[in-house]
Amino acid sequence: MDYLQQVPLFPLKRRVLFPGIPFHCAVAHPFQQDMVFDAVLERKFLGVQPVATALDEPAGVVCLARIRRVHCLPDGGLLLDLLGIARAAIRAQVPRGKPYCCVQIEILGGPSEEYAPPTGWLNEAYQTIRNLRGSPGPEPDPFPRGLWLDMLCHFLPVPFDAKVQLLKETCHQRRCQMLASYGSYWKTGRLMRKYLPRLFCWN
């Protein structure tokens, strides 16, 4: 497993960011703006953490995100262009004397992890995403750390709690088992399949 000393914690309400996904959001709170500027100056990732509400216990998992662009808005807010990099579990809070929270994390999964090829509708989704990257055929999964699976988890219109569980799960094989019952979402997710080619143009 890989460790990072610390990353700033960026809460994201009712949304779950997965690796490989670009994300745009506005930041108005002064503490979060300080976090963004510090992360840019120190060349750090943000730990994007899904939360249901401000009062709920946050999930102990984040998606590391790279800040690609920061735009200053006329009202004083910021517009962020982020890119999900990797899933990570929160291991400890790190005191830094900052008005925002920083945590120590552990990266979930790894490049050496292997799992059985998907079957059923998951295989259809797998081949669809692979073909968009120009890698058809029975060759091994070309995506680092199961990126195709993260993309599928992001775009399937499943409930928020289900997406948080998919973000938390450390084993790709178990993630496939969790997704096996969501075939109906894939069949009706035409917008998702139309959006995927645009995603590859952006990245």
MONORPE-V64581 format. One record per residue. PSI is psi in degrees with one decimal (999 if undefined). D_FIRST is the distance of its C-alpha to the first C-alpha in whole Angstrom. Layout:
# MONORPE-V64581
{{PSI:D_FIRST} {PSI:D_FIRST}}
This chain:
# MONORPE-V64581
{{149.0:0} {144.0:4} {147.6:7} {145.5:10} {-46.1:13} {151.8:15} {147.9:16} {145.1:20} {118.9:20} {104.0:22} {139.0:24} {113.7:25} {123.6:28} {23.1:28} {148.2:26} {121.2:23} {136.1:21} {159.5:19} {146.2:17} {-0.7:20} {128.1:22} {146.8:25} {137.6:26} {133.9:29} {155.6:30} {143.6:32} {119.7:32} {-28.8:35} {132.4:34} {-38.6:34} {-41.3:31} {-33.1:29} {-41.3:31} {-41.8:30} {-44.9:26} {-47.4:27} {-41.3:29} {-41.4:26} {-38.8:23} {-45.6:25} {-38.0:27} {2.1:23} {47.1:22} {157.0:19} {162.2:18} {143.8:19} {97.3:17} {116.5:19} {123.7:20} {133.2:22} {142.1:25} {-55.1:28} {170.4:30} {-22.7:30} {-16.5:31} {156.1:29} {122.2:26} {154.1:23} {145.2:20} {37.0:17} {149.5:15} {165.0:15} {118.8:15} {134.4:15} {136.5:18} {135.2:20} {112.1:23} {-38.8:26} {150.4:29} {124.4:31} {130.8:34} {126.6:37} {156.1:39} {-29.0:43} {3.1:42} {-8.3:40} {-179.5:37} {147.6:34} {119.2:33} {141.9:29} {107.2:28} {160.7:24} {122.5:22} {135.9:19} {-50.1:15} {154.1:12} {144.7:12} {147.7:10} {140.9:11} {126.3:13} {-29.6:12} {153.1:16} {140.3:18} {113.5:19} {130.3:23} {-0.7:24} {25.5:28} {158.1:28} {-0.9:29} {166.0:26} {139.3:23} {145.2:20} {155.5:16} {138.6:13} {164.6:10} {124.7:7} {134.8:6} {138.0:7} {-171.1:7} {164.7:7} {-20.5:10} {-3.9:11} {130.4:11} {149.8:15} {161.3:17} {148.3:21} {146.5:23} {156.4:25} {169.8:28} {-140.6:31} {-26.4:31} {-35.9:27} {-37.8:28} {-44.2:31} {-41.7:28} {-47.4:26} {-36.7:29} {-45.9:30} {-39.2:27} {-41.9:27} {-30.7:30} {-25.3:30} {4.1:28} {32.4:30} {60.8:28} {167.2:31} {-180.0:31} {13.7:29} {164.7:26} {157.6:23} {118.0:21} {-4.0:21} {131.4:19} {132.6:15} {37.3:13} {40.0:16} {-34.2:17} {-36.0:21} {-38.5:20} {-40.9:18} {-41.6:22} {-43.2:24} {-36.8:22} {-44.7:23} {-22.7:27} {130.8:28} {54.5:30} {162.5:29} {157.8:29} {-47.4:27} {-36.8:26} {-38.8:25} {-36.9:23} {-42.5:21} {-38.5:20} {-32.1:19} {-35.2:17} {-35.6:15} {128.5:15} {-20.8:11} {122.8:13} {-35.3:15} {-41.7:18} {-32.4:18} {-40.8:18} {-40.5:21} {-38.6:23} {-36.4:23} {-16.6:24} {-30.2:27} {2.7:30} {24.6:30} {-34.4:32} {-31.7:34} {-36.5:32} {-42.1:32} {-32.5:36} {-3.4:37} {56.7:34} {-37.0:36} {-36.0:36} {-45.9:32} {-27.1:33} {-29.0:35} {-28.8:33} {-45.8:30} {-36.4:32} {-35.3:32} {-41.6:29} {-29.0:28} {-36.0:31} {-26.1:29} {999:26}}
